[in-house]
Amino acid sequence: MTTAQNRAVLEDAEARAAKAAVPTAVPTDPRPAPRGPWDTPDDTTGSFALEERGALRRVAGLSTELADVTEVEYRQLRLERVVLVGVWTEGTAADADRSLAELAALAETAGSQVLEAVSQRRDKPDAGTYVGSGKAAEIREIVAATGADTVICDGELTPGQLNQLEKILKVKVVDRTALILDIFAQHASSREGKAQVELAQMQYMLPRLRGWGESLSRQAGGRVAGGGGIGTRGPGETKIETDRRRIRARVSKLRREIAGMATARATQRSGRDRNKVPSVAIAGYTNAGKSSLLNRLTDAGVLVQDALFATLDPTVRRAQTPDGADYTLTDTVGFVRHLPHQLVDAFRSTLEEVAAADLLVHVVDGSDPDPLGQIDAVHVVLREIDAAAVPELVVVNKVDAMAPDDVLALRQALPGAQWVSAATGEGIEELRAVIAARLPHPDVDVDVLVPFDRGDLVSRVHADGEVLSEEFCADGTRLHARVDGALAAALDPFAAPRS
């Protein structure tokens, strides 16, 4: 083709492309589209939090992990296609299966895909490889056959067990503690929650800090400190020692920050104490329905999600008894079997809300296969945070999902419990009445005749006490009520004459 012909072909192609780029007018329909249920606005705090949490999801099967795990120095915890490994040392086979099922739920909450789960019966975990060298070789074959890239062990591994398992399996090895810490890191949203999770991660990582090959054992004296500057050029200090020192410094800083936040929380509690507002803490196993119950009782609108550890940041809401008395309801972080002690230590300032409460509403998932085991696990954590002496009200939730036989069996085991369904509202009004009856009540009985010019005292009695009877007389307002000691002293000059 000649130059002129080539030019003509190019001009014709450009003309066709320009014509295709011109937007075509779309006929508009003057009639509006019918409104559906999705058009209903939902501006609650929980819906926004749930939308934000679901905006980013991990995609299973996409990985750039190196085939040889010894080639990397630091690796971020990443869970994709996993194999679960459990060591069964006590209890029945059903207990071991439930523990692995809970581990699978934790792994899925963290964003991974469970491919296989294996369990081994041993008197105690192997000191070297947790499962023994022979079983470790069998697990390596399972990992290769399934294409898994992570192994999760149902227990807390020592640094030596973690290192030996990774050498044998050639994939990332994660224990139960690291898995729970990863979930907490994903769900923490407040400044205090993020600081508490980071502190727990640092405490967990410090004894497990290690390098591959000679990467962290090299000395970093003089100018070879990699630009670390003053403080990193110690005589013969290795890189792992430098990293440990930096982690300890970060831990100290986080502890100071959390202590400051705890002071602010204690100030808020003292303000409620001065105003004589009773406090009720909602505690229980993770995913037992604590946030749903808080929403039912107070219309709080907090995040509700069918996932483990969906709530990390405590929420305090004001509620009222059926007779109009105010009290506070606090939604707390859920507990789990073998809750890492690093988390209990880091979240101690938050869990103090439970220890300082006047009443503990212990929510139990009635539809769980082992609700009594959940209760025992929660009691273990309550003893750790010195909250075992707080008066307890057991509330069995999710009764709408329970079989009648399970209800009868659990009623015999928990005779004083309340039975509710936060999803349907069943039993909520009865629960309100029981909470009101279990709250602390004023202990001084007064019968006074308050002059009409002291209406402020009458208002205080209505606000802070319990009015048993009220009568308007010619000389003032006669009140028979129960009040606290300070208000009783203020009312003492107006004691009514005995008839």
VENTAWO-V658581 format. One record per residue. OMEGA is omega as a letter, one per 20 degrees, with the letter a starting at -180 (NA if undefined). NEAR is the number of other C-alpha atoms within 10 Angstrom. D_FIRST is the distance of its C-alpha to the first C-alpha in whole Angstrom. Layout:
<<OMEGA | NEAR | D_FIRST> <OMEGA | NEAR | D_FIRST>>
//
This chain:
<<r | 6 | 0> <r | 7 | 4> <r | 8 | 7> <r | 9 | 8> <r | 10 | 6> <r | 11 | 6> <r | 12 | 10> <r | 12 | 11> <r | 12 | 10> <r | 12 | 12> <r | 12 | 15> <r | 12 | 15> <r | 12 | 16> <r | 12 | 18> <r | 12 | 20> <r | 11 | 21> <r | 11 | 22> <r | 10 | 24> <r | 11 | 26> <a | 10 | 27> <a | 9 | 28> <a | 8 | 31> <r | 7 | 34> <a | 8 | 35> <a | 6 | 39> <r | 6 | 41> <a | 6 | 44> <r | 6 | 47> <a | 7 | 50> <a | 6 | 53> <r | 6 | 56> <r | 6 | 56> <r | 7 | 55> <r | 6 | 59> <r | 8 | 60> <a | 7 | 61> <a | 6 | 63> <r | 7 | 60> <a | 8 | 60> <a | 8 | 64> <r | 7 | 64> <a | 10 | 65> <r | 9 | 66> <r | 13 | 69> <a | 12 | 69> <a | 18 | 68> <r | 16 | 65> <r | 15 | 63> <r | 16 | 64> <r | 15 | 63> <r | 11 | 60> <a | 10 | 59> <a | 13 | 60> <a | 9 | 58> <a | 8 | 55> <a | 8 | 54> <r | 8 | 54> <a | 12 | 54> <a | 11 | 51> <r | 12 | 53> <r | 13 | 51> <a | 9 | 49> <r | 11 | 50> <a | 6 | 49> <r | 13 | 52> <a | 10 | 53> <r | 10 | 54> <a | 10 | 56> <a | 16 | 59> <a | 15 | 60> <a | 12 | 57> <a | 13 | 58> <r | 13 | 60> <r | 11 | 61> <r | 9 | 59> <r | 5 | 59> <a | 12 | 61> <a | 18 | 58> <r | 25 | 59> <a | 23 | 57> <a | 23 | 58> <r | 26 | 61> <a | 25 | 64> <a | 23 | 68> <r | 23 | 71> <r | 22 | 74> <a | 21 | 78> <a | 21 | 80> <a | 13 | 84> <a | 12 | 86> <a | 8 | 86> <r | 9 | 85> <r | 12 | 82> <r | 10 | 81> <r | 15 | 82> <r | 20 | 79> <r | 16 | 77> <r | 13 | 77> <r | 16 | 76> <r | 22 | 73> <r | 14 | 72> <r | 16 | 73> <r | 24 | 71> <r | 23 | 68> <r | 16 | 68> <a | 20 | 68> <r | 26 | 65> <r | 18 | 63> <r | 20 | 64> <r | 24 | 63> <a | 20 | 60> <r | 21 | 60> <a | 19 | 59> <a | 21 | 62> <a | 16 | 61> <r | 16 | 65> <a | 20 | 68> <r | 14 | 71> <a | 17 | 75> <r | 15 | 77> <r | 14 | 81> <r | 14 | 83> <r | 10 | 86> <r | 12 | 84> <r | 19 | 80> <a | 13 | 80> <a | 12 | 80> <a | 17 | 77> <r | 21 | 75> <a | 25 | 76> <a | 24 | 76> <a | 15 | 77> <a | 15 | 74> <r | 10 | 74> <r | 13 | 73> <r | 19 | 71> <r | 15 | 69> <r | 12 | 69> <r | 22 | 67> <r | 19 | 65> <r | 13 | 64> <r | 18 | 64> <a | 22 | 61> <a | 14 | 59> <a | 9 | 59> <a | 13 | 58> <r | 14 | 56> <r | 22 | 58> <r | 22 | 58> <r | 24 | 61> <r | 27 | 65> <a | 24 | 67> <a | 27 | 71> <a | 24 | 74> <r | 18 | 76> <a | 16 | 76> <r | 23 | 75> <r | 15 | 76> <r | 14 | 74> <r | 13 | 75> <r | 19 | 74> <a | 20 | 71> <a | 18 | 70> <r | 17 | 71> <r | 26 | 69> <r | 20 | 66> <a | 15 | 66> <a | 14 | 67> <r | 22 | 64> <r | 18 | 61> <r | 22 | 61> <r | 22 | 62> <a | 24 | 65> <r | 24 | 67> <a | 18 | 70> <a | 20 | 72> <r | 22 | 73> <r | 22 | 69> <r | 22 | 68> <r | 22 | 70> <r | 19 | 69> <r | 21 | 66> <r | 20 | 66> <r | 25 | 69> <r | 20 | 66> <a | 17 | 63> <a | 18 | 66> <a | 20 | 68> <a | 15 | 67> <r | 12 | 70> <r | 12 | 71> <r | 20 | 74> <r | 21 | 72> <r | 18 | 69> <r | 23 | 72> <r | 28 | 74> <r | 24 | 71> <r | 21 | 70> <r | 25 | 74> <r | 25 | 74> <r | 21 | 71> <r | 20 | 72> <r | 19 | 75> <a | 18 | 74> <a | 15 | 71> <r | 15 | 74> <a | 11 | 75> <r | 15 | 72> <a | 16 | 70> <r | 18 | 69> <r | 16 | 66> <a | 14 | 64> <r | 11 | 65> <a | 9 | 66> <a | 15 | 64> <a | 18 | 67> <r | 15 | 70> <r | 12 | 69> <a | 19 | 71> <r | 22 | 70> <r | 16 | 72> <a | 17 | 71> <a | 11 | 68> <a | 12 | 66> <r | 19 | 67> <r | 12 | 63> <a | 10 | 64> <r | 13 | 67> <a | 11 | 69> <a | 9 | 73> <r | 8 | 74> <a | 23 | 72> <r | 20 | 73> <a | 14 | 76> <r | 10 | 77> <a | 12 | 76> <a | 17 | 75> <a | 19 | 72> <a | 21 | 69> <r | 18 | 70> <r | 17 | 74> <a | 19 | 72> <r | 16 | 70> <r | 17 | 73> <r | 14 | 75> <r | 13 | 72> <r | 18 | 72> <r | 14 | 76> <r | 11 | 75> <r | 15 | 73> <r | 20 | 76> <r | 12 | 78> <r | 14 | 76> <r | 20 | 75> <r | 15 | 79> <r | 12 | 80> <a | 15 | 77> <r | 22 | 78> <r | 13 | 82> <r | 13 | 81> <r | 17 | 80> <r | 17 | 83> <r | 12 | 85> <r | 12 | 83> <r | 16 | 83> <r | 17 | 87> <r | 12 | 87> <r | 11 | 86> <a | 17 | 88> <r | 12 | 91> <r | 12 | 91> <r | 15 | 91> <r | 12 | 94> <r | 8 | 95> <r | 11 | 95> <r | 17 | 96> <r | 18 | 93> <a | 18 | 93> <r | 26 | 90> <r | 27 | 88> <r | 26 | 86> <a | 26 | 84> <r | 27 | 83> <a | 30 | 82> <r | 26 | 80> <r | 24 | 76> <r | 23 | 74> <r | 27 | 78> <a | 25 | 77> <a | 29 | 78> <r | 28 | 76> <r | 22 | 76> <r | 24 | 80> <r | 22 | 80> <r | 18 | 77> <a | 18 | 80> <a | 20 | 83> <a | 14 | 81> <a | 14 | 78> <a | 20 | 76> <a | 17 | 73> <a | 20 | 72> <r | 18 | 69> <a | 19 | 70> <r | 17 | 68> <a | 11 | 69> <r | 15 | 68> <r | 23 | 70> <r | 22 | 71> <a | 23 | 69> <r | 24 | 72> <a | 21 | 73> <a | 19 | 74> <r | 16 | 77> <r | 16 | 77> <r | 17 | 81> <r | 17 | 81> <r | 16 | 85> <a | 20 | 86> <r | 15 | 89> <r | 15 | 92> <r | 12 | 93> <r | 9 | 96> <r | 11 | 94> <a | 16 | 94> <r | 17 | 91> <a | 20 | 90> <r | 18 | 87> <a | 23 | 84> <r | 22 | 82> <a | 27 | 79> <r | 23 | 79> <r | 23 | 77> <r | 23 | 77> <a | 24 | 79> <r | 21 | 78> <r | 17 | 80> <r | 14 | 80> <a | 17 | 78> <a | 17 | 78> <r | 15 | 80> <r | 19 | 78> <r | 21 | 77> <r | 18 | 80> <a | 16 | 81> <a | 22 | 78> <a | 23 | 79> <r | 18 | 83> <r | 20 | 83> <a | 23 | 81> <r | 22 | 83> <r | 16 | 86> <r | 22 | 85> <a | 27 | 87> <a | 20 | 90> <a | 17 | 91> <r | 21 | 90> <a | 19 | 93> <r | 22 | 92> <r | 26 | 89> <a | 24 | 88> <a | 22 | 86> <a | 30 | 84> <r | 27 | 83> <a | 26 | 80> <a | 26 | 83> <r | 18 | 80> <r | 14 | 79> <a | 13 | 80> <a | 12 | 83> <r | 17 | 84> <r | 16 | 87> <r | 14 | 85> <r | 22 | 83> <r | 20 | 86> <r | 13 | 88> <r | 18 | 84> <r | 23 | 85> <r | 17 | 88> <a | 16 | 87> <r | 21 | 85> <r | 20 | 88> <r | 12 | 90> <a | 13 | 88> <r | 17 | 88> <r | 14 | 91> <a | 20 | 91> <a | 16 | 93> <a | 10 | 96> <r | 17 | 94> <a | 14 | 95> <r | 18 | 93> <a | 19 | 92> <r | 19 | 90> <r | 24 | 87> <a | 24 | 86> <r | 27 | 82> <r | 22 | 80> <r | 21 | 83> <a | 17 | 80> <a | 12 | 79> <r | 14 | 82> <a | 11 | 83> <r | 10 | 87> <r | 9 | 88> <r | 13 | 87> <a | 16 | 88> <a | 10 | 92> <a | 10 | 91> <r | 15 | 90> <r | 15 | 93> <a | 9 | 95> <a | 11 | 94> <a | 13 | 93> <a | 9 | 96> <a | 11 | 96> <r | 18 | 92> <a | 19 | 90> <a | 23 | 88> <r | 23 | 85> <r | 22 | 81> <a | 22 | 79> <a | 14 | 77> <a | 12 | 79> <a | 13 | 82> <r | 16 | 84> <a | 15 | 87> <a | 18 | 86> <r | 14 | 89> <r | 13 | 91> <r | 18 | 90> <a | 15 | 90> <a | 13 | 94> <r | 14 | 94> <r | 19 | 92> <a | 19 | 95> <a | 11 | 98> <r | 13 | 97> <r | 16 | 96> <a | 14 | 99> <r | 15 | 101> <a | 17 | 104> <a | 14 | 107> <a | 15 | 110> <a | 17 | 111> <r | 21 | 112> <a | 21 | 114> <r | 21 | 114> <a | 24 | 115> <r | 23 | 112> <a | 16 | 113> <r | 15 | 111> <r | 8 | 110> <r | 11 | 109> <r | 13 | 106> <r | 11 | 104> <r | 16 | 106> <r | 20 | 105> <r | 11 | 102> <r | 12 | 102> <r | 21 | 103> <a | 16 | 101> <a | 15 | 98> <a | 19 | 99> <r | 23 | 102> <a | 19 | 103> <r | 17 | 105> <r | 12 | 107> <a | 10 | 109> <a | 15 | 109> <r | 10 | 112> <a | 12 | 112> <a | 12 | 116> <a | 8 | 118> <a | 10 | 118> <a | 16 | 114> <r | 18 | 112> <a | 21 | 113> <r | 22 | 111> <a | 19 | 111> <r | 21 | 108> <a | 21 | 107> <r | 23 | 106> <a | 18 | 105> <a | 13 | 108> <a | 9 | 106> <r | 18 | 106> <r | 22 | 110> <r | 12 | 111> <a | 10 | 110> <a | 19 | 111> <r | 13 | 115> <a | 11 | 117> <a | 15 | 116> <a | 15 | 117> <r | 15 | 119> <a | 8 | 122> <a | 5 | 123> <NA | 3 | 125>>
//
